[in-house]
Amino acid sequence: MANKKKENDYKVVIGVPVADNDAMRALTAQAIGGSIIGANHAGIDVIDMVLRRSCDIVSNRTWLVNYALKVGATHLLFVDSDMLFPFDTIKKLLDHKKEIVGIKYKKRQFPVEWLYKPLPGEPESETELFKVAHVGTGLLLIDLSIFKDEKFGIIDDTGTKAPWFSFGRGAEGQLTMGEDIWFCNVARSAGYDIWVDPTLEIKHIGEYLY
């Protein structure tokens, strides 16, 4: 099958943060490979697929953003090492033309819990994009232009900047916020909406396909 003529300026980097003691699941590798082929057939350049391996997920995600910016990408697709997704995912997410768009997927636990939080006053949909307060970064497409926005990360009137990714901690050091929620909060504070595409069928790979 011939590749489709390029009709856009998209340059996508797929970034996979991996823990020191972890490895990418075979089904995830297959999904990434299939999505690169699918994007190529749609005239979309996937210019790199990069694994960043360390015990610090915050450092991994920050490094991947900086790498994607350095090589001139327009978009970064975060893919965790335990995700299963359709081969047309990149095209479908890009077609929405949103700065930040993710998907609905479940935590690897029972009872089932979704990894997104509805935004008060915003209706949810099973067939159309909808805005949320935050969504998991296990499969998330980001327009890299947001990181060039001077107001991105500003947290107060003094111009103090927050990191793009971090953890929230309580007074006794307990984890109160993951790096995905942190990022979404920073983005929303800068005026960017967080969107979810409910139509993509995604699985979270564990002992069971959640």
Accessible surface in RSA format (square Angstrom, percent):
REM  Atomic radii and reference values for relative SASA: ProtOr
REM  Chains: A
REM  Algorithm: Lee & Richards
REM  Probe-radius: 1.40
REM  Slices: 20
REM RES _ NUM      All-atoms   Total-Side   Main-Chain    Non-polar    All polar
REM                ABS   REL    ABS   REL    ABS   REL    ABS   REL    ABS   REL
RES MET A   1   196.20 101.6 115.34  76.3  80.86 192.5 106.20  90.3  90.00 119.2
RES ALA A   2    90.20  82.9  63.98  98.7  26.22  59.6  74.43 104.8  15.77  41.8
RES ASN A   3    90.73  62.6  66.56  64.3  24.16  58.2  17.93  43.2  72.80  70.4
RES LYS A   4    95.22  46.5  79.87  49.0  15.35  36.5  50.70  45.6  44.53  47.4
RES LYS A   5   172.51  84.2 157.13  96.4  15.37  36.6 109.73  98.8  62.78  66.9
RES LYS A   6    86.32  42.1  67.08  41.2  19.25  45.8  54.98  49.5  31.34  33.4
RES GLU A   7   123.03  70.6  84.45  63.9  38.58  91.9  39.07  75.6  83.96  68.6
RES ASN A   8    39.58  27.3  24.81  24.0  14.77  35.6  24.92  60.0  14.67  14.2
RES ASP A   9   117.75  82.5 110.76 110.2   6.99  16.5  35.11  82.6  82.63  82.4
RES TYR A  10    43.65  20.4  43.65  24.8   0.00   0.0  34.00  25.6   9.65  11.9
RES LYS A  11    90.20  44.0  90.20  55.3   0.00   0.0  33.71  30.3  56.50  60.2
RES VAL A  12     0.00   0.0   0.00   0.0   0.00   0.0   0.00   0.0   0.00   0.0
RES VAL A  13     0.00   0.0   0.00   0.0   0.00   0.0   0.00   0.0   0.00   0.0
RES ILE A  14     0.28   0.2   0.28   0.2   0.00   0.0   0.28   0.2   0.00   0.0
RES GLY A  15     0.00   0.0   0.00   N/A   0.00   0.0   0.00   0.0   0.00   0.0
RES VAL A  16     0.00   0.0   0.00   0.0   0.00   0.0   0.00   0.0   0.00   0.0
RES PRO A  17     7.15   5.2   0.24   0.2   6.91  25.1   0.24   0.2   6.91  43.0
RES VAL A  18     3.13   2.1   1.91   1.7   1.22   2.9   3.13   2.7   0.00   0.0
RES ALA A  19    41.62  38.3  35.15  54.2   6.47  14.7  36.58  51.5   5.04  13.3
RES ASP A  20    78.97  55.3  67.30  67.0  11.67  27.6  27.36  64.4  51.62  51.5
RES ASN A  21   143.81  99.2 104.46 100.9  39.35  94.8  45.70 110.0  98.11  94.8
RES ASP A  22    53.25  37.3  48.05  47.8   5.19  12.3  11.95  28.1  41.30  41.2
RES ALA A  23    68.17  62.7  58.79  90.7   9.38  21.3  62.56  88.1   5.61  14.9
RES MET A  24    41.94  21.7  18.34  12.1  23.60  56.2  13.14  11.2  28.80  38.1
RES ARG A  25    89.62  37.6  86.89  44.3   2.74   6.5  28.79  39.4  60.83  36.9
RES ALA A  26    86.21  79.3  67.40 104.0  18.80  42.8  74.06 104.3  12.15  32.2
RES LEU A  27    76.50  42.6  75.65  54.1   0.86   2.2  75.81  53.2   0.70   1.9
RES THR A  28     0.00   0.0   0.00   0.0   0.00   0.0   0.00   0.0   0.00   0.0
RES ALA A  29    49.35  45.4  39.59  61.1   9.75  22.2  41.32  58.2   8.03  21.3
RES GLN A  30   109.84  61.4  97.14  71.0  12.70  30.2  35.50  75.6  74.34  56.4
RES ALA A  31     0.65   0.6   0.01   0.0   0.64   1.5   0.57   0.8   0.07   0.2
RES ILE A  32     3.62   2.1   3.62   2.7   0.00   0.0   3.62   2.6   0.00   0.0
RES GLY A  33    30.37  37.4   0.00   N/A  30.37  37.4  29.29  80.4   1.08   2.4
RES GLY A  34     7.75   9.6   0.00   N/A   7.75   9.6   4.51  12.4   3.24   7.3
RES SER A  35     0.05   0.0   0.00   0.0   0.05   0.1   0.00   0.0   0.05   0.1
RES ILE A  36    55.87  31.8  55.56  41.4   0.31   0.7  55.56  40.0   0.31   0.8
RES ILE A  37   103.41  58.8 101.83  75.9   1.58   3.8 103.41  74.5   0.00   0.0
RES GLY A  38    22.67  28.0   0.00   N/A  22.67  28.0  16.67  45.8   6.00  13.4
RES ALA A  39     1.30   1.2   0.00   0.0   1.30   3.0   0.29   0.4   1.01   2.7
RES ASN A  40    62.90  43.4  61.99  59.9   0.91   2.2  10.88  26.2  52.03  50.3
RES HIS A  41    53.97  29.5  48.00  33.4   5.97  15.3  26.60  27.4  27.37  31.8
RES ALA A  42    15.03  13.8   5.40   8.3   9.63  21.9   8.67  12.2   6.36  16.8
RES GLY A  43     5.26   6.5   0.00   N/A   5.26   6.5   5.24  14.4   0.02   0.0
RES ILE A  44     7.48   4.3   5.04   3.8   2.44   5.9   5.04   3.6   2.44   6.6
RES ASP A  45    54.33  38.1  50.69  50.5   3.64   8.6  10.09  23.7  44.24  44.1
RES VAL A  46    30.45  20.0   2.57   2.3  27.88  67.2   2.57   2.2  27.88  75.6
RES ILE A  47    69.83  39.7  35.63  26.5  34.20  82.4  42.42  30.5  27.41  74.4
RES ASP A  48    49.15  34.4  41.40  41.2   7.75  18.3  11.86  27.9  37.29  37.2
RES MET A  49    70.19  36.3  49.27  32.6  20.92  49.8  49.27  41.9  20.92  27.7
RES VAL A  50    21.17  13.9  18.62  16.9   2.55   6.1  21.17  18.4   0.00   0.0
RES LEU A  51    81.40  45.3  58.05  41.5  23.35  58.7  58.05  40.8  23.35  62.8
RES ARG A  52    70.92  29.8  70.09  35.7   0.83   2.0   4.63   6.3  66.29  40.2
RES ARG A  53   140.76  59.1 117.44  59.9  23.32  55.5  40.38  55.2 100.38  60.8
RES SER A  54    25.65  21.7  24.19  32.3   1.46   3.4  24.61  52.4   1.04   1.5
RES CYS A  55   110.44  83.5  79.81  89.0  30.63  72.0  28.50  72.2  81.93  88.3
RES ASP A  56    61.87  43.3  57.69  57.4   4.18   9.9  23.89  56.2  37.98  37.9
RES ILE A  57    50.50  28.7  47.89  35.7   2.61   6.3  48.45  34.9   2.05   5.6
RES VAL A  58    28.09  18.5  28.09  25.4   0.00   0.0  28.09  24.4   0.00   0.0
RES SER A  59    41.43  35.0  34.04  45.4   7.39  17.0  20.12  42.8  21.31  29.9
RES ASN A  60     1.20   0.8   1.20   1.2   0.00   0.0   0.00   0.0   1.20   1.2
RES ARG A  61     4.46   1.9   4.46   2.3   0.00   0.0   0.00   0.0   4.46   2.7
RES THR A  62    42.06  29.9  42.06  42.6   0.00   0.0  37.81  50.8   4.25   6.4
RES TRP A  63    91.27  36.6  86.82  42.0   4.46  10.5  66.70  35.6  24.57  39.9
RES LEU A  64     0.00   0.0   0.00   0.0   0.00   0.0   0.00   0.0   0.00   0.0
RES VAL A  65     0.00   0.0   0.00   0.0   0.00   0.0   0.00   0.0   0.00   0.0
RES ASN A  66    70.72  48.8  66.25  64.0   4.47  10.8  24.11  58.0  46.61  45.1
RES TYR A  67    52.10  24.3  47.68  27.1   4.42  11.5  33.98  25.5  18.12  22.3
RES ALA A  68     0.00   0.0   0.00   0.0   0.00   0.0   0.00   0.0   0.00   0.0
RES LEU A  69    45.99  25.6  28.75  20.6  17.25  43.4  29.57  20.8  16.42  44.2
RES LYS A  70   178.74  87.2 142.05  87.2  36.69  87.3  96.27  86.6  82.48  87.9
RES VAL A  71    59.73  39.3  31.44  28.5  28.29  68.2  40.72  35.4  19.01  51.6
RES GLY A  72    43.97  54.2   0.00   N/A  43.97  54.2  33.97  93.2  10.00  22.4
RES ALA A  73     6.09   5.6   0.00   0.0   6.09  13.9   0.00   0.0   6.09  16.1
RES THR A  74    46.18  32.8  40.21  40.8   5.97  14.2  45.69  61.4   0.49   0.7
RES HIS A  75    16.00   8.7  16.00  11.1   0.00   0.0   6.84   7.0   9.16  10.7
RES LEU A  76     0.00   0.0   0.00   0.0   0.00   0.0   0.00   0.0   0.00   0.0
RES LEU A  77     0.08   0.0   0.08   0.1   0.00   0.0   0.08   0.1   0.00   0.0
RES PHE A  78     0.00   0.0   0.00   0.0   0.00   0.0   0.00   0.0   0.00   0.0
RES VAL A  79     0.16   0.1   0.16   0.1   0.00   0.0   0.16   0.1   0.00   0.0
RES ASP A  80    31.24  21.9  31.24  31.1   0.00   0.0   7.06  16.6  24.18  24.1
RES SER A  81     7.87   6.7   7.23   9.6   0.64   1.5   0.00   0.0   7.87  11.0
RES ASP A  82    18.09  12.7  18.09  18.0   0.00   0.0   5.96  14.0  12.12  12.1
RES MET A  83     0.39   0.2   0.39   0.3   0.00   0.0   0.00   0.0   0.39   0.5
RES LEU A  84    44.08  24.6  43.70  31.3   0.38   1.0  43.70  30.7   0.38   1.0
RES PHE A  85     7.66   3.8   0.38   0.2   7.28  18.9   3.93   2.4   3.73  10.7
RES PRO A  86    42.31  30.8  30.71  28.0  11.59  42.1  41.82  34.5   0.49   3.0
RES PHE A  87   105.98  53.0 100.69  62.4   5.29  13.8 100.69  61.0   5.29  15.1
RES ASP A  88    58.60  41.0  54.30  54.0   4.30  10.2  32.25  75.9  26.35  26.3
RES THR A  89     0.00   0.0   0.00   0.0   0.00   0.0   0.00   0.0   0.00   0.0
RES ILE A  90     0.60   0.3   0.59   0.4   0.02   0.0   0.59   0.4   0.02   0.1
RES LYS A  91    77.37  37.7  76.77  47.1   0.60   1.4  46.34  41.7  31.03  33.0
RES LYS A  92    83.64  40.8  81.25  49.9   2.39   5.7  44.83  40.3  38.82  41.3
RES LEU A  93     0.68   0.4   0.00   0.0   0.68   1.7   0.00   0.0   0.68   1.8
RES LEU A  94     3.56   2.0   1.05   0.7   2.52   6.3   2.44   1.7   1.12   3.0
RES ASP A  95    73.06  51.2  54.53  54.3  18.53  43.8  22.49  52.9  50.57  50.4
RES HIS A  96    54.58  29.8  39.67  27.6  14.92  38.2  33.67  34.7  20.91  24.3
RES LYS A  97   158.89  77.5 122.99  75.5  35.91  85.5 105.35  94.8  53.55  57.0
RES LYS A  98    64.70  31.6  57.71  35.4   6.99  16.7  16.92  15.2  47.78  50.9
RES GLU A  99    67.78  38.9  66.74  50.5   1.03   2.5   6.29  12.2  61.49  50.2
RES ILE A 100     0.00   0.0   0.00   0.0   0.00   0.0   0.00   0.0   0.00   0.0
RES VAL A 101     0.00   0.0   0.00   0.0   0.00   0.0   0.00   0.0   0.00   0.0
RES GLY A 102     0.00   0.0   0.00   N/A   0.00   0.0   0.00   0.0   0.00   0.0
RES ILE A 103     0.08   0.0   0.00   0.0   0.08   0.2   0.00   0.0   0.08   0.2
RES LYS A 104    27.21  13.3  22.47  13.8   4.74  11.3   7.65   6.9  19.56  20.8
RES TYR A 105     9.39   4.4   8.31   4.7   1.07   2.8   1.99   1.5   7.40   9.1
RES LYS A 106    45.69  22.3  45.42  27.9   0.27   0.6  21.93  19.7  23.76  25.3
RES LYS A 107    69.52  33.9  68.69  42.1   0.84   2.0  29.78  26.8  39.74  42.3
RES ARG A 108   112.33  47.2  84.39  43.0  27.94  66.5  13.40  18.3  98.93  60.0
RES GLN A 109    71.77  40.1  66.24  48.4   5.53  13.2  25.09  53.4  46.68  35.4
RES PHE A 110   128.18  64.1  98.75  61.2  29.43  76.6  98.92  60.0  29.25  83.7
RES PRO A 111   115.44  84.1 108.69  99.1   6.75  24.5 114.55  94.6   0.89   5.5
RES VAL A 112    70.19  46.2  42.27  38.3  27.92  67.3  42.27  36.7  27.92  75.7
RES GLU A 113    80.45  46.2  76.85  58.1   3.60   8.6  29.38  56.8  51.07  41.7
RES TRP A 114   100.45  40.3  89.50  43.3  10.95  25.7  66.84  35.6  33.61  54.5
RES LEU A 115    36.56  20.4  32.39  23.2   4.17  10.5  36.25  25.5   0.31   0.8
RES TYR A 116    28.15  13.1  13.33   7.6  14.82  38.6   2.47   1.9  25.68  31.7
RES LYS A 117   110.64  54.0 109.71  67.3   0.93   2.2  53.22  47.9  57.43  61.2
RES PRO A 118    60.12  43.8  56.79  51.8   3.32  12.1  57.19  47.2   2.92  18.2
RES LEU A 119    33.45  18.6  31.32  22.4   2.13   5.4  31.32  22.0   2.13   5.7
RES PRO A 120   119.04  86.8  89.51  81.6  29.53 107.3 101.84  84.1  17.20 106.9
RES GLY A 121    84.09 103.7   0.00   N/A  84.09 103.7  44.47 122.0  39.63  88.8
RES GLU A 122    59.33  34.1  47.50  35.9  11.83  28.2   2.62   5.1  56.71  46.3
RES PRO A 123   108.18  78.8  91.78  83.7  16.40  59.6 104.03  85.9   4.15  25.8
RES GLU A 124    89.92  51.6  59.82  45.3  30.10  71.7  25.56  49.4  64.35  52.5
RES SER A 125    30.64  25.9  21.51  28.7   9.14  21.1  23.52  50.1   7.12  10.0
RES GLU A 126   126.98  72.9 113.04  85.5  13.94  33.2  60.06 116.2  66.92  54.6
RES THR A 127    97.61  69.4  85.13  86.3  12.48  29.7  67.30  90.4  30.30  45.8
RES GLU A 128   116.03  66.6 113.66  86.0   2.37   5.6  42.55  82.3  73.48  60.0
RES LEU A 129    39.20  21.8  19.25  13.8  19.95  50.2  19.25  13.5  19.95  53.7
RES PHE A 130     8.10   4.1   4.88   3.0   3.22   8.4   8.10   4.9   0.00   0.0
RES LYS A 131    50.20  24.5  47.81  29.3   2.39   5.7   8.08   7.3  42.12  44.9
RES VAL A 132     0.87   0.6   0.00   0.0   0.87   2.1   0.00   0.0   0.87   2.3
RES ALA A 133     8.77   8.1   8.77  13.5   0.00   0.0   8.77  12.3   0.00   0.0
RES HIS A 134    31.23  17.1  31.23  21.7   0.00   0.0  21.55  22.2   9.68  11.3
RES VAL A 135     0.00   0.0   0.00   0.0   0.00   0.0   0.00   0.0   0.00   0.0
RES GLY A 136     0.79   1.0   0.00   N/A   0.79   1.0   0.00   0.0   0.79   1.8
RES THR A 137     2.87   2.0   1.96   2.0   0.91   2.2   0.00   0.0   2.87   4.3
RES GLY A 138     0.96   1.2   0.00   N/A   0.96   1.2   0.08   0.2   0.88   2.0
RES LEU A 139     0.00   0.0   0.00   0.0   0.00   0.0   0.00   0.0   0.00   0.0
RES LEU A 140     0.00   0.0   0.00   0.0   0.00   0.0   0.00   0.0   0.00   0.0
RES LEU A 141     1.52   0.8   1.52   1.1   0.00   0.0   1.52   1.1   0.00   0.0
RES ILE A 142     0.00   0.0   0.00   0.0   0.00   0.0   0.00   0.0   0.00   0.0
RES ASP A 143    35.03  24.5  34.84  34.7   0.19   0.5   0.05   0.1  34.98  34.9
RES LEU A 144     1.47   0.8   1.47   1.1   0.00   0.0   1.47   1.0   0.00   0.0
RES SER A 145    60.92  51.5  52.20  69.7   8.73  20.1  40.58  86.4  20.34  28.5
RES ILE A 146     0.37   0.2   0.09   0.1   0.28   0.7   0.37   0.3   0.00   0.0
RES PHE A 147    20.00  10.0   0.00   0.0  20.00  52.0   0.00   0.0  20.00  57.2
RES LYS A 148   148.30  72.4 117.36  72.0  30.94  73.7  74.93  67.4  73.38  78.2
RES ASP A 149    30.30  21.2  20.00  19.9  10.29  24.3  15.87  37.3  14.43  14.4
RES GLU A 150   152.63  87.6 141.40 107.0  11.23  26.7  59.10 114.3  93.53  76.4
RES LYS A 151   108.85  53.1 103.64  63.6   5.21  12.4  76.01  68.4  32.84  35.0
RES PHE A 152     1.85   0.9   1.04   0.6   0.81   2.1   1.04   0.6   0.81   2.3
RES GLY A 153     2.63   3.2   0.00   N/A   2.63   3.2   1.76   4.8   0.87   1.9
RES ILE A 154    58.01  33.0  45.30  33.7  12.71  30.6  45.30  32.6  12.71  34.5
RES ILE A 155   103.34  58.8  68.14  50.8  35.20  84.8  75.31  54.2  28.03  76.1
RES ASP A 156    64.83  45.4  48.97  48.7  15.86  37.5  39.58  93.1  25.25  25.2
RES ASP A 157   157.21 110.1 119.01 118.5  38.20  90.3  41.15  96.9 116.06 115.7
RES THR A 158   116.24  82.7  76.32  77.4  39.92  95.1  83.59 112.3  32.65  49.4
RES GLY A 159    38.53  47.5   0.00   N/A  38.53  47.5  23.31  64.0  15.23  34.1
RES THR A 160    66.73  47.5  57.84  58.6   8.88  21.2  46.93  63.0  19.80  29.9
RES LYS A 161   117.22  57.2  91.14  55.9  26.09  62.1  59.44  53.5  57.79  61.6
RES ALA A 162    12.79  11.8   5.30   8.2   7.49  17.0   7.41  10.4   5.38  14.3
RES PRO A 163    74.23  54.1  61.46  56.0  12.77  46.4  73.43  60.6   0.80   5.0
RES TRP A 164    53.64  21.5  49.62  24.0   4.02   9.4  36.51  19.5  17.13  27.8
RES PHE A 165     1.36   0.7   0.00   0.0   1.36   3.5   0.00   0.0   1.36   3.9
RES SER A 166    26.28  22.2  25.86  34.5   0.42   1.0   1.24   2.6  25.04  35.1
RES PHE A 167    62.15  31.1  49.84  30.9  12.31  32.0  49.84  30.2  12.31  35.2
RES GLY A 168     9.79  12.1   0.00   N/A   9.79  12.1   9.79  26.9   0.00   0.0
RES ARG A 169   144.16  60.5 110.85  56.5  33.31  79.3  41.45  56.6 102.71  62.2
RES GLY A 170    20.81  25.7   0.00   N/A  20.81  25.7  12.91  35.4   7.90  17.7
RES ALA A 171   116.37 107.0  63.98  98.7  52.40 119.2  77.43 109.0  38.94 103.2
RES GLU A 172   164.19  94.3 126.48  95.7  37.71  89.8  51.25  99.1 112.94  92.2
RES GLY A 173    41.41  51.1   0.00   N/A  41.41  51.1  28.75  78.9  12.66  28.4
RES GLN A 174    95.95  53.7  85.97  62.8   9.98  23.8  57.79 123.0  38.16  28.9
RES LEU A 175   100.91  56.2  72.89  52.1  28.03  70.5  72.89  51.2  28.03  75.4
RES THR A 176    85.84  61.0  47.81  48.5  38.03  90.6  48.33  64.9  37.51  56.7
RES MET A 177    53.78  27.8  50.74  33.6   3.04   7.2  51.93  44.2   1.84   2.4
RES GLY A 178    18.90  23.3   0.00   N/A  18.90  23.3  13.37  36.7   5.52  12.4
RES GLU A 179    18.53  10.6  18.53  14.0   0.00   0.0   0.00   0.0  18.53  15.1
RES ASP A 180    25.85  18.1  25.85  25.7   0.00   0.0   0.93   2.2  24.92  24.9
RES ILE A 181    49.29  28.0  49.29  36.7   0.00   0.0  49.29  35.5   0.00   0.0
RES TRP A 182    57.01  22.9  56.20  27.2   0.81   1.9  56.72  30.2   0.29   0.5
RES PHE A 183     0.00   0.0   0.00   0.0   0.00   0.0   0.00   0.0   0.00   0.0
RES CYS A 184     0.00   0.0   0.00   0.0   0.00   0.0   0.00   0.0   0.00   0.0
RES ASN A 185    51.58  35.6  48.77  47.1   2.81   6.8  23.71  57.1  27.87  26.9
RES VAL A 186    12.68   8.3   8.84   8.0   3.83   9.2  12.29  10.7   0.39   1.0
RES ALA A 187     0.00   0.0   0.00   0.0   0.00   0.0   0.00   0.0   0.00   0.0
RES ARG A 188    94.63  39.7  77.97  39.7  16.66  39.7  13.75  18.8  80.88  49.0
RES SER A 189    90.11  76.1  47.54  63.4  42.57  98.1  28.03  59.7  62.09  87.0
RES ALA A 190     5.80   5.3   0.65   1.0   5.15  11.7   5.04   7.1   0.76   2.0
RES GLY A 191    65.15  80.3   0.00   N/A  65.15  80.3  34.46  94.6  30.70  68.7
RES TYR A 192    35.70  16.7  31.57  18.0   4.13  10.8  21.40  16.1  14.30  17.6
RES ASP A 193    61.67  43.2  56.07  55.8   5.60  13.2   3.87   9.1  57.80  57.6
RES ILE A 194     1.14   0.7   0.00   0.0   1.14   2.8   0.00   0.0   1.14   3.1
RES TRP A 195    43.02  17.3  43.02  20.8   0.00   0.0  38.77  20.7   4.25   6.9
RES VAL A 196     0.00   0.0   0.00   0.0   0.00   0.0   0.00   0.0   0.00   0.0
RES ASP A 197     4.41   3.1   4.28   4.3   0.13   0.3   0.46   1.1   3.95   3.9
RES PRO A 198    19.75  14.4   0.84   0.8  18.91  68.7   1.13   0.9  18.62 115.7
RES THR A 199    71.38  50.8  41.55  42.1  29.83  71.1  40.42  54.3  30.96  46.8
RES LEU A 200    10.54   5.9   0.93   0.7   9.61  24.2   1.96   1.4   8.59  23.1
RES GLU A 201   124.75  71.6 111.21  84.1  13.54  32.2  46.40  89.7  78.35  64.0
RES ILE A 202    11.90   6.8   0.00   0.0  11.90  28.7   0.00   0.0  11.90  32.3
RES LYS A 203    61.93  30.2  61.93  38.0   0.00   0.0  24.01  21.6  37.92  40.4
RES HIS A 204    18.80  10.3  18.80  13.1   0.00   0.0  14.03  14.5   4.77   5.6
RES ILE A 205    11.24   6.4  11.24   8.4   0.00   0.0  11.24   8.1   0.00   0.0
RES GLY A 206    23.10  28.5   0.00   N/A  23.10  28.5   8.08  22.2  15.02  33.6
RES GLU A 207   188.30 108.1 141.65 107.2  46.65 111.1  64.72 125.2 123.58 100.9
RES TYR A 208   126.09  58.9 119.59  68.0   6.50  16.9  79.74  59.9  46.35  57.1
RES LEU A 209    73.87  41.1  66.21  47.4   7.66  19.3  66.21  46.5   7.66  20.6
RES TYR A 210    24.57  11.5  21.84  12.4   2.73   7.1   3.31   2.5  21.27  26.2
END  Absolute sums over single chains surface
CHAIN  1 A    10657.4       8383.5       2273.8       5793.5       4863.9
END  Absolute sums over all chains
TOTAL         10657.4       8383.5       2273.8       5793.5       4863.9
